[in-house]
């Protein structure tokens, strides 16, 4: 095959290619690259270099270690290329411990997730892994399609080691499936390319060629190639040289030199014992039994077969144990991931109400401003809280008890993030049925006072007509109630080339429902409203009805906010922020429905004489806004609502809003 030489200017390409050439000093080089990349903040290079180290564990007979390390990287990686290669390394490790079914499930996404522009060596590596695993133990003959696809990539790369690696796997699978014609042609191609490119066959390639030549009736040439490989070829797997010794013994036995075959097999067993290669040792035992039978030593042959059977049974048990260790390691990785997510959620969720806290809301708004708009997604609907009068929270191993609904503290276990502390918060749940009924009743009867006000340049408020309120406290027009996203924007990302970190998954991004603001596809920014909602005279609620009742009021308001038309978070104390992806009129209508629902709620059912209202300041996000400027403008409108008598909504004055 003609190939265009390629200069490997990528350190990762060099490391990946070296896996197929020589392992001498490779682990040290890969470790140095990984550590240097980590210090430089290069997550992709660091992750890929550590995966080379994991692959070396696989190939050195420590597949349980290699799989565990690759899975640790897969669990935390955000880079698509790193995720893809983690799948490839896991696939190779699982194949080596005998779990070919799971190995193929990882090989498929590893291959699909890479495309033009990604590191050439990785693309070839993943393609040849897939081709080999698809054909390993395949029923019904070899499938050449996957190998042809891998060979096209290898030829395009021009890297001799990769070209030979795929030809070797292709030839070996053809041989084991009984397609000796194809195997012989591929073996001849390997030899011709090796000589033309001046690239010596590694031990595995030489073993394949020798085995096929022996089958083709050329024992002399097979003997020459395998003896040369045993003396000088580089091993790229722990069993490469011992496997070559087994092939040599087969050739010697074929030539009638049984004594030499027995000596070779004994040397193979010693090497297998030294390098802990029980599979190779068992195969050598079986061949030794055959040699004794050739010599007429049937008692010895029988004894060797008994030992072989015992060794093979023990090996099957060892493989089961290794697979159990692999499964346990995966469980540990999954548990660590769940713990990380739990602490992240604790750091960004208000403990009292279950809404996102100020830290998360600020991050939401910053991303929204920085990305030029997008789909606002509320994950708070999956959170609930336990109502109660006491405020208890575990942090960093110690318990802190607060009884005030505006108290805050540092959550040590969550990395120093500030959380609002109130009643003990749980997870799960959603909007209470009572809240939904009240909201519906509010709009059936038109109950509730107040009007949407437009703030003038001087901050005063005037009253235009309130207009008709929607009958249901739901999404603004054009916004999905279920996802809170604009039409055409899915709750789950799934677009682009990013791959999930879930094992065995295919291409596409699986995004957690964490309330992030996702950049809208298609470029421009749609209209977004930013509202600050503050409960009126809330100090009086605490003073008159106790702080415990104040906590309960905040929780009930949070339930109503979760039923509203946008992302909601607790901004601090009795103040909340709502981000609404809708035009100014629809956003204002949403805020008015929310204000009316709070006023109409059956607060007297909680405590006789209790009444709660809210003031809202609403502004539209402008093209030149920063997170600070848009919140400041909403805050000014909120103060205008307070000055106008409270229990009302003050929005931007009518006119161009500078949206783009």
C-alpha positions in Angstrom: 0.0 0.0 0.0 1.3 3.5 -0.8 1.2 5.9 2.1 2.0 9.5 2.4 4.6 10.1 5.2 3.3 12.2 8.0 5.4 14.1 10.5 3.9 13.7 13.9 3.9 17.2 15.3 1.5 16.2 18.2 2.9 14.8 21.3 -0.3 12.7 21.8 0.1 11.2 18.3 3.7 10.3 19.2 2.6 8.6 22.4 -0.3 6.7 20.8 1.9 5.5 18.0 4.6 4.4 20.4 2.1 2.0 22.0 2.4 0.0 18.7 6.1 0.3 18.4 7.9 0.0 21.8 7.0 0.4 25.4 10.5 1.1 26.6 10.3 4.3 28.7 6.8 5.1 27.3 5.1 5.2 30.7 7.6 7.7 32.0 7.2 9.9 28.9 3.5 9.8 29.1 3.5 10.6 32.8 5.8 13.6 32.2 3.5 14.9 29.4 0.4 14.5 31.6 1.9 16.3 34.6 3.3 19.1 32.4 -0.1 19.6 30.7 -1.9 19.7 34.0 0.4 22.5 35.2 -0.3 24.4 32.0 -4.0 23.9 32.3 -4.2 21.8 29.1 -6.9 19.3 30.2 -7.1 17.5 26.8 -3.4 16.7 26.6 -3.3 15.7 30.2 -6.3 13.4 29.9 -5.0 11.7 26.7 -1.5 11.2 28.2 -2.9 9.6 31.4 -5.0 7.3 29.1 -1.8 6.2 27.4 -0.5 5.1 30.8 -3.8 3.3 31.5 -3.5 1.5 28.1 0.0 0.4 29.1 -1.4 -1.2 32.2 -3.9 -3.1 30.0 -1.1 -4.4 27.8 1.1 -5.3 30.7 -1.4 -7.8 32.1 -2.9 -5.3 34.6 -6.2 -4.7 32.8 -8.1 -4.2 36.0 -5.9 -1.3 36.9 -6.0 0.1 33.3 -9.8 -0.1 33.1 -10.2 1.5 36.6 -8.0 4.5 35.6 -9.7 5.0 32.3 -13.1 5.0 34.0 -11.9 7.6 36.5 -10.9 9.8 33.6 -14.2 9.1 31.7 -16.2 10.0 34.8 -14.7 13.5 35.1 -13.7 14.4 31.5 -15.5 17.2 29.7 -13.4 17.1 26.5 -15.0 15.0 23.7 -11.7 13.6 22.5 -10.6 12.5 26.0 -14.0 10.9 26.5 -13.7 9.0 23.2 -10.2 7.7 24.0 -11.3 6.7 27.5 -13.9 4.5 25.9 -11.3 3.0 23.6 -8.9 2.2 26.5 -11.8 0.7 28.5 -12.7 -1.4 25.4 -9.2 -2.8 25.1 -9.0 -3.6 28.8 -12.4 -5.4 28.9 -11.4 -7.5 25.8 -8.2 -8.6 27.6 -10.2 -9.8 30.6 -12.6 -11.7 28.4 -15.6 -9.4 28.4 -15.9 -8.8 24.7 -19.6 -7.9 24.7 -19.0 -4.9 27.0 -15.8 -4.1 25.1 -17.6 -3.7 21.9 -20.1 -1.3 23.6 -17.3 1.0 24.4 -15.5 0.5 21.0 -18.5 1.9 19.1 -18.7 5.3 20.7 -14.9 5.6 20.8 -14.9 5.3 17.0 -18.0 7.4 16.3 -17.0 10.3 18.4 -13.9 11.3 16.4 -13.9 12.8 13.0 -11.8 14.8 10.6 -9.6 17.3 12.4 -9.1 15.1 15.5 -5.7 13.5 16.2 -5.0 11.1 13.3 -3.3 8.5 15.5 -6.4 8.4 17.7 -8.8 7.9 14.8 -6.7 5.0 13.5 -6.3 3.5 17.0 -10.1 3.6 17.6 -11.0 2.2 14.2 -8.7 -0.8 14.4 -9.9 -1.5 18.0 -13.4 -1.6 16.8 -12.6 -3.8 13.8 -10.7 -6.3 16.0 -13.4 -6.5 18.7 -16.3 -6.8 16.2 -14.6 -9.8 14.6 -13.3 -11.5 17.8 -15.4 -14.6 18.4 -17.7 -13.5 15.5 -20.1 -16.2 14.4 -20.5 -16.7 10.6 -17.1 -15.6 9.3 -15.0 -12.5 9.3 -16.4 -9.1 8.4 -13.8 -7.3 6.3 -15.7 -4.0 6.2 -14.5 -2.6 9.5 -10.9 -3.5 8.7 -11.1 -1.8 5.3 -12.4 1.4 7.0 -9.5 1.3 9.5 -7.0 0.6 6.8 -8.1 3.7 4.9 -7.5 5.8 7.9 -4.2 4.2 8.6 -3.0 4.7 5.0 -4.1 8.3 5.1 -2.1 8.9 8.3 1.1 7.4 6.6 2.2 6.1 10.0 3.9 2.8 9.3 3.3 1.3 12.8 -0.4 1.9 12.5 -0.6 0.5 9.0 1.1 -2.6 10.1 -1.0 -2.9 13.3 -4.3 -3.0 11.3 -2.9 -5.4 8.7 -1.8 -7.6 11.6 -5.2 -7.6 13.3 -6.9 -8.1 9.9 -4.6 -11.0 9.0 -5.0 -12.7 12.4 -8.8 -12.5 12.4 -8.9 -13.9 8.9 -6.7 -16.8 10.0 -8.7 -17.6 13.1 -11.9 -17.5 11.0 -10.5 -19.9 8.5 -10.1 -17.5 5.6 -6.6 -18.6 4.9 -6.5 -17.0 1.4 -7.1 -13.6 2.8 -4.8 -14.2 5.7 -1.9 -15.2 3.4 -2.5 -12.1 1.2 -2.5 -9.8 4.2 0.6 -11.5 5.7 2.5 -11.0 2.4 1.3 -7.3 2.4 2.7 -6.9 5.9 6.1 -8.2 4.9 6.3 -6.1 1.8 5.3 -2.9 3.6 7.7 -3.6 6.4 10.6 -3.9 4.0 9.6 -0.9 1.9 9.0 1.4 4.8 12.0 0.0 6.7 9.7 -0.6 9.7 10.6 -3.8 11.5 7.7 -6.1 12.5 7.0 -6.0 16.2 6.7 -9.3 18.0 2.9 -9.6 17.5 3.1 -8.9 13.8 6.0 -11.4 13.3 4.0 -14.0 15.2 1.0 -13.6 13.0 3.1 -13.8 9.8 5.0 -16.9 11.0 1.8 -18.7 12.0 0.2 -18.0 8.6 3.4 -19.1 6.8 3.4 -22.4 8.7 -0.2 -23.0 7.7 0.7 -22.2 4.1 3.4 -24.8 4.1 6.5 -22.6 4.5 7.9 -23.7 7.8 11.4 -22.6 7.0 10.5 -19.0 6.3 8.2 -19.1 9.4 11.1 -20.3 11.5 13.4 -17.5 10.3 10.8 -14.8 11.0 9.8 -16.0 14.5 13.4 -16.6 15.7 14.4 -13.1 14.5 11.3 -11.6 16.4 12.1 -13.5 19.6 15.7 -12.1 19.6 15.1 -8.5 18.4 11.5 -7.5 17.9 9.8 -5.1 20.3 6.9 -6.5 22.4 3.8 -4.3 22.5 1.9 -6.7 24.8 3.1 -8.6 27.8 2.3 -11.9 26.1 3.9 -11.0 22.7 7.2 -12.9 23.2 5.7 -15.9 25.1 3.1 -16.2 22.3 6.0 -16.1 19.8 7.7 -18.9 21.7 4.5 -21.0 21.4 4.5 -20.5 17.6 8.2 -21.4 17.5 7.4 -24.6 19.4 4.7 -25.4 16.9 7.1 -25.0 14.0 9.7 -27.1 15.7 7.2 -29.8 16.4 5.9 -29.6 12.8 9.6 -30.2 11.7 9.8 -33.3 14.0 12.1 -31.6 16.5 10.0 -32.4 19.5 12.8 -32.2 22.0 13.5 -28.6 20.9 9.8 -27.8 21.1 9.7 -29.1 24.7 12.6 -26.9 25.7 11.0 -23.9 24.0 7.7 -24.5 25.8 9.5 -24.8 29.1 11.1 -21.5 28.5 7.7 -20.1 27.6 6.3 -21.4 30.9 9.1 -19.8 32.9 8.4 -16.4 31.2 4.7 -16.8 31.7 5.2 -17.5 35.4 7.6 -14.5 35.7 5.2 -12.1 34.0 2.0 -13.6 35.4 0.5 -14.8 32.2 -1.7 -17.7 33.1 -3.4 -18.0 29.7 0.0 -18.5 28.0 1.1 -20.9 30.7 -2.0 -23.0 30.2 -1.6 -23.1 26.4 2.0 -24.2 26.8 0.9 -27.0 29.1 -1.5 -28.3 26.5 1.3 -28.2 23.8 3.7 -30.0 26.2 1.1 -32.8 26.6 0.9 -33.1 22.8 4.7 -33.3 22.5 4.8 -36.2 25.1 2.1 -37.9 23.1 4.2 -37.5 19.9 7.1 -39.2 21.8 4.8 -42.1 22.9 5.0 -40.9 26.5 1.3 -41.2 27.1 1.4 -41.3 30.9 3.2 -38.0 30.9 0.9 -36.6 28.2 -2.1 -37.5 30.4 -0.6 -35.9 33.4 0.1 -32.7 31.4 -3.4 -32.6 30.2 -4.7 -32.9 33.7 -2.5 -30.0 34.7 -3.7 -28.1 31.7 -7.3 -28.6 32.6 -6.7 -27.5 36.2 -4.7 -24.5 35.0 -7.5 -23.5 32.6 -10.2 -23.9 35.2 -8.1 -21.7 37.6 -7.7 -19.1 34.9 -11.4 -18.9 34.3 -11.9 -18.3 38.0 -9.2 -15.6 37.9 -10.9 -13.9 35.0 -14.1 -13.9 36.9 -12.3 -12.4 39.9 -10.7 -9.7 37.6 -14.1 -8.9 36.1 -15.6 -8.6 39.6 -12.8 -6.2 40.6 -13.5 -4.2 37.4 -17.2 -4.1 38.3 -16.4 -3.0 41.8 -14.0 -0.3 40.5 -16.8 1.0 38.2 -19.2 1.1 41.2 -16.6 3.1 43.1 -16.2 5.6 40.3 -20.0 5.9 39.9 -20.4 6.5 43.6 -17.7 9.2 43.6 -19.5 10.9 40.7 -22.8 10.8 42.5 -21.1 12.3 45.6 -19.6 15.1 43.6 -22.9 15.9 42.0 -24.6 15.9 45.5 -22.0 18.3 46.9 -22.3 20.5 43.9 -26.0 20.6 44.3 -25.6 21.4 48.0 -23.3 24.3 47.1 -25.7 25.9 44.7 -29.1 25.1 46.1 -30.9 27.2 48.8 -31.4 24.8 51.8 -34.7 26.3 52.9 -36.6 26.6 49.6 -34.9 24.1 47.3 -34.5 26.9 44.7 -31.0 27.7 43.3 -29.1 30.1 45.6 -27.5 33.5 44.8 -24.3 31.9 43.7 -26.0 29.8 41.1 -28.3 32.6 40.0 -25.3 34.9 39.5 -23.6 32.2 37.4 -26.8 31.7 35.4 -27.1 35.4 34.6 -23.4 35.8 33.8 -23.6 32.9 31.2 -26.8 34.3 29.8 -25.2 37.8 29.3 -21.9 36.4 28.0 -23.4 33.9 25.6 -25.7 36.5 24.0 -28.9 34.8 25.1 -30.0 31.3 25.2 -32.6 28.9 26.6 -33.2 29.2 30.3 -33.7 25.8 31.9 -35.0 25.4 35.4 -33.9 22.4 37.3 -35.4 23.5 40.5 -38.6 21.7 39.6 -36.8 18.5 40.7 -36.1 19.8 44.1 -38.3 19.8 47.2 -37.8 20.8 50.8 -39.1 19.6 54.1 -41.1 22.2 55.8 -40.4 22.8 59.5 -39.6 25.4 62.1 -36.0 24.5 62.7 -33.1 25.2 60.3 -30.5 22.5 60.4 -27.7 21.8 58.0 -24.6 19.5 58.1 -21.5 21.1 56.8 -18.0 19.7 56.7 -18.8 17.2 59.4 -20.3 19.7 61.8 -23.9 20.7 62.4 -25.1 24.3 62.3 -28.5 25.4 63.5 -30.1 28.6 62.4 -33.6 29.8 63.1 -33.7 32.9 61.0 -34.9 32.8 57.4 -32.3 35.3 56.3 -29.3 33.7 58.0 -26.5 32.5 55.8 -23.3 30.4 56.4 -20.5 28.9 54.5 -21.0 25.3 53.5 -17.6 23.8 54.1 -18.4 20.4 52.5 -19.4 22.1 49.3 -16.2 24.0 48.8 -17.0 27.3 50.6 -20.2 28.1 48.7 -22.7 30.3 50.5 -26.1 28.8 51.1 -29.2 30.3 52.5 -30.0 28.4 55.7 -33.5 27.6 56.8 -35.6 24.5 57.2 -33.8 21.3 56.4 -33.9 20.8 52.6 -34.3 17.5 50.8 -34.3 16.6 47.1 -37.0 15.6 44.6 -40.6 16.7 44.4 -42.0 19.8 42.7 -44.8 22.3 43.0 -47.4 21.5 45.6 -50.9 20.7 44.4 -52.3 23.3 46.7 -50.2 26.0 45.0 -51.4 25.0 41.6 -55.0 25.0 42.7 -54.7 28.5 44.1 -53.0 29.8 41.0 -55.8 28.5 38.8 -58.4 29.9 41.2 -56.7 33.3 41.1 -57.1 33.6 37.4 -60.6 32.2 37.3 -61.8 34.9 39.7 -59.5 37.7 38.7 -58.7 38.1 42.4 -55.8 40.3 43.5 -55.0 43.9 43.3 -52.1 45.7 41.7 -51.1 46.5 38.2 -48.0 46.3 36.0 -46.3 49.7 36.1 -43.9 51.2 33.7 -41.0 53.0 35.3 -40.2 56.4 33.8 -36.8 57.9 33.5 -37.1 59.5 36.9 -38.0 56.3 38.5 -41.6 57.2 39.2 -44.3 54.8 38.3 -47.5 55.3 36.4 -50.4 52.9 35.9 -51.3 51.8 32.4 -54.1 49.3 32.3 -53.4 45.9 33.8 -54.9 44.0 30.9 -56.2 40.5 30.8 -54.3 37.9 32.9 -53.8 34.4 31.7 -55.9 31.8 33.3 -53.0 29.6 34.2 -49.7 30.5 35.9 -47.6 28.9 33.3 -45.0 29.8 30.6 -45.1 32.9 28.6 -46.3 32.6 25.0 -43.8 30.6 23.0 -42.2 29.1 26.1 -42.7 25.4 26.9 -44.2 24.8 30.4 -42.5 21.5 30.7 -38.9 22.6 29.9 -38.9 26.3 30.3 -37.1 26.5 27.0 -37.9 28.3 23.8 -39.4 26.4 20.9 -36.8 24.3 19.2 -34.5 24.2 22.2 -34.5 20.8 23.9 -34.1 20.2 27.6 -31.3 17.9 26.8 -28.5 19.2 24.6 -27.7 16.2 22.4 -26.3 18.4 19.6 -22.8 18.7 18.3 -19.9 16.3 18.6 -19.6 16.1 22.4 -20.0 12.7 23.9 -21.6 11.6 27.1 -19.5 10.3 29.9 -22.0 7.5 30.4 -20.3 4.3 29.5 -21.3 2.6 26.3 -23.2 5.7 25.2 -23.0 6.9 21.6 -22.2 10.3 20.2 -24.0 13.4 21.3 -24.1 15.3 24.5 -26.2 14.1 27.4 -26.6 17.2 29.7 -27.8 17.0 33.3 -30.9 18.9 34.2 -29.0 21.3 36.5 -30.5 24.6 35.6 -27.7 25.8 33.4 -28.3 28.4 30.8 -27.6 26.7 27.5 -26.6 28.8 24.5 -29.3 28.8 22.0 -28.5 27.2 18.7 -28.5 29.5 15.7 -26.6 32.4 17.1 -28.7 35.4 18.0 -30.3 36.2 21.4 -34.0 36.1 22.0 -35.6 38.5 24.4 -35.0 37.8 28.1 -36.6 39.4 31.1 -34.9 39.7 34.5 -37.2 40.2 37.5 -36.5 40.8 41.2 -39.4 39.8 43.5 -39.4 41.0 47.1 -42.0 40.0 49.7 -43.7 43.1 51.2 -43.3 43.9 54.9 -41.7 40.5 55.5 -40.1 41.6 58.8 -43.5 42.0 60.2 -44.3 38.4 59.3 -41.3 37.2 61.2 -42.0 39.5 64.2 -45.8 38.7 64.3 -46.0 35.1 63.3 -42.4 33.8 64.3 -39.4 33.1 62.1 -40.6 29.5 61.7 -43.8 30.8 60.0 -41.6 33.2 58.0 -39.6 30.2 56.7 -42.8 28.4 55.7 -44.0 31.5 53.8 -40.7 31.5 51.9 -41.1 27.9 51.0 -44.7 28.4 49.8 -43.6 31.3 47.6 -40.8 29.1 46.2 -43.5 26.6 45.2 -45.3 29.3 43.3 -42.1 30.4 41.7 -41.5 26.9 40.5 -44.8 27.0 38.8 -44.0 30.2 37.0 -42.7 30.8 33.5 -38.9 31.0 34.0 -35.8 30.1 36.0 -36.3 31.1 39.7 -33.7 31.4 42.4 -33.5 32.8 45.9 -31.5 36.1 45.8 -31.2 36.5 49.5 -33.6 36.9 52.5 -37.1 37.4 51.1 -35.9 38.4 47.7 -36.1 36.2 44.6 -34.8 36.4 41.0 -36.7 35.2 38.0 -35.2 34.9 34.5 -37.9 34.8 31.8 -37.2 34.0 28.2 -40.0 36.0 26.5 -40.7 39.3 25.0 -41.3 42.3 27.4 -45.1 42.1 27.3 -45.2 38.3 27.9 -42.6 38.6 30.7 -44.6 41.4 32.3 -47.8 39.3 32.1 -45.9 36.4 33.7 -44.7 38.6 36.6 -48.3 39.9 37.1 -49.7 36.4 37.3 -47.0 35.5 39.8 -47.8 38.6 41.9 -51.5 37.9 41.8 -50.9 34.2 42.8 -48.9 35.2 45.8 -51.6 37.7 47.0 -54.4 35.2 46.4 -52.7 32.3 48.2 -54.6 31.0 51.3 -52.1 32.4 53.8 -54.8 32.5 56.5 -54.8 28.7 56.3 -51.3 28.8 57.6 -52.0 31.3 60.3 -55.1 33.4 61.0 -54.5 37.0 60.0 -51.5 36.2 57.8 -51.4 38.0 54.4 -48.5 38.1 52.0 -47.9 40.3 48.9 -45.0 40.9 46.7 -43.4 43.7 44.7 -41.7 43.0 41.4 -39.1 44.9 39.4 -38.8 43.7 35.8 -36.4 44.7 33.1 -35.4 43.4 29.6 -31.9 42.2 29.0 -30.2 44.6 26.6 -27.5 44.0 24.1 -24.9 46.0 26.0 -25.9 44.7 29.5 -23.6 43.2 32.0 -24.9 40.9 34.8 -24.5 43.8 37.2 -26.2 46.4 35.1 -29.4 44.4 34.3 -29.8 43.4 38.0 -29.2 47.0 39.1 -32.0 48.2 36.7 -34.4 45.5 37.9 -33.6 46.5 41.5 -34.4 50.2 40.7 -37.8 49.1 39.3 -38.3 47.0 42.4 -37.7 50.1 44.6 -40.1 52.0 42.4 -42.7 49.3 43.0 -42.2 49.7 46.8 -42.5 53.5 46.6 -45.7 53.1 44.5 -47.4 51.3 47.4 -46.1 47.7 47.0 -48.0 44.7 45.7 -47.3 45.7 42.1 -45.1 45.1 39.1 -42.9 47.9 37.7 -41.4 47.2 34.3 -39.4 49.1 31.7 -41.2 52.0 30.0 -42.6 51.2 26.5 -40.3 51.7 23.6 -37.2 50.1 21.9 -35.3 47.9 24.4 -32.1 47.4 22.5 -32.6 43.7 22.1 -30.6 41.9 19.4 
